[in-house]
Each structure stands twice: as C-alpha cells, then as structure tokens.
C-alpha cells in the first residue's frame, strides 16, 4: 500500500538529530528522502554511541530507508549539485545555523528561482528570526532555554536534562508536521513556503502552563519529582517485589476509583481528599497512603486490582519489557533488517493512517552509497562527469570499473 506522501521527493541536508528526524517522519509515510552528507565522513551522527560493529544505533534508527548522496557543500560545484537536486524536489530540509544557506547561495530566494513550489523546512536552535537567531543551539540548550530542565527533577536535586534527544525529537516531528501543512497549502496556492522550527519552541509549548502561571500570578513553578504539580495522586511507586509502576489519577473520576481499589471508599468523602484542590493541599499525606498500600503487594497484583477498577496505571518498562510486550510487538515495533546489527527491532511511525500499513526498515545507507545513481538518474550526469566530480572530491568516491 502506498503512503500518503508517496511521490513526494525530499532533499535532506540535515545532520545529527532534529532535521533527520523530520526526514524520517516524512520517509515513514512514503516520501523518497535523499540525504546529502559530507562525502568523506558523512553525518556526525554516524559516530554516536552506543554502536555495534561500527554501526550507530541512533543513526540507524533515524536514517534507514534514506538514500545517501555525498556532496561537499563547501565546494561551488557541490552547491550547484544541491541546487539541481532541489529543482526537482518537493521539500528541502536543513538544520544549519541561520544565514549559512544564504551564504552558500542556497537560501529560499535562490531555491524558488529554480523551483517556485519548493517547501523549505528549516530547523535551528532559536529560529530564523529574533535576537538569538544566530546563536548555536543543540537540544541541550533548547531544553534549558525552554524551561524543561528547570522543571525536571526533584525539589532537592539540580535541574536535570534528559539522557536522550528530547527537544530534537519534538522539533523534528514538528518540522514534519509543518512540512505536511505546507504541502497541503501548496496544493491550493501552488507556491512553496518556508517552515521555520526552533528547537526550543515545541518544548516551550508543552511547558506553557508554567509561563501562564508566572505571568498571571508571579509564581515560578518548581520541580515536583514524579508529581505533576497539577493533580493528585500521581506518581511512580515501588511494589513489594521491588518492581515499579505508575499511577495517574489525574481526574476526579479516576481518583475516586483508586480509593475504591485501595479498599478506602471513606476517602471519597473525606474533605482532605474529596476534591483535587484538597488532594493537592494534602498531597504528601495522600502519597504516603498510596505508597503504603502498594508496597504491601507485588506489582502484578497491584496492577490487576487497579485494572479491575479501571484506574490509569502501568508498569515502568525498560527496553526488555518493551521488546517482549505483545501490544508493542503488534502495533509499534518493526524489524530493522539488512544491517550489521542483526535481528533487531525499532519503533515505527509515530501515528497510523488507515489504508497504509507503514514502511519497512531495510538497511542503513553507507556514506554516499547512492551518489552515482542519484546524480546519474535524476540529474542526468554522465559517468565521466560523475568520475570527474569524484576525483576532485566534490562528491563521495565512486567506484570505477
């Protein structure tokens, strides 16, 4: 079955995390993604740890199914090749610092001269406008700038950044969403547009209640550990067998069902716990009651009781739990085949569209693996022209017979 983006051609100049995530999202739904990399070393993400047999897990996850073309963007001839690729593309994605593409003669004005319908998707630390536009920015900077690190952790611990590409991933998904919107608008208007994504902005949107709170009341929201600071009871709890589970009694009905599950219907009318406002005011005492009830039982028993009463709860999964879970195996995890990694699973598309079964993940491209094919088939370069560019270092080395 063809994907909803079948026939869409994408040139990805992105490296590392956010822009390649956007490319992966578009590829997941049928787009043909040509990844332009440095012809010698490729995307720096190829060097990320952890690795197995020289293959980075992170790079494999984000780039399986893309075609790699090695082009030196520092070379005028290389930039001309990118412009020619863009002339036949629907989307060009980049994540250089603002101004770099314009300095190379690859800005939106230049792109639209060769392709008035192109969607130019740009991901940068602080966006294409504003006082900070030229600041360098990776995900860690976005996570502290957006306020996430300040809110993450416990009251008595330092602000904490996540141990994974949180801001980059959200920005990449947002960039794919913006690209899809721009493609939809183009179908009516007929012209291309710029999609401008700052790494910090999608994350700041998620954390927006803290900004509202401060601008309304002057209160600076603090770290709450596993509590949300918005509803109670909520948290992660240790059961009698040392295994962990989470409960999210984040609305009134679920909180009442939790009290019934615990055999404490009296708490439903106790003025200290009868409403969310009261529960938040007495959260420490309430949490101790929940903790005491859970630690008297093994996790499976707790979850079975909570399930019977339809309380929102689940086990705290590690990777081994996820890889063995029948729901995730049916719906979410997909094989990544044809790599040195062996028989592995990777998370598939972030959403499902009726009539489309999703992509297959087969192989991870080597640096410049598809250079000759793309330049020959799509740009019409002769074998001699490709060999000349290869010899001059403009493109990845091309095997000659």
ABEGO torsion letter per residue (X at the ends): XBBAABGBBBBBABBEAAAAAAAAAAAAAGBBBBBBBBAAAEBAAAABOBBBGGBBAAAAAAABGBBBBBBBAABAAAAAAAAAAAAABABBBBABBBGAAAAAGABAAAAAAABAABBBBBBBAAEABEAAAABBBBAAAAAAAAGAAAABEBAABBBBBBABBAAAAAAAAAAAAAAAAAAAAAAAAGBBBBBBBBAAAAAAAAAAAAAAAAAAAGBBBBBAEABAGABOBBEBBBBAAGBBBBBBBABAAAAAAAAAAAGBAAAAABAAAABAAAAAAAAAAAAAAAAAAAAABBAAAAAAAAAAAGBBBBBBBBAAAAAABAAAAAAABBBBBGBAAEBBBBBBBABBBBGBAEBBBBEBBBBGAAAAAAAAAAAGBBAAAAAAAAAAGABBBBBBX
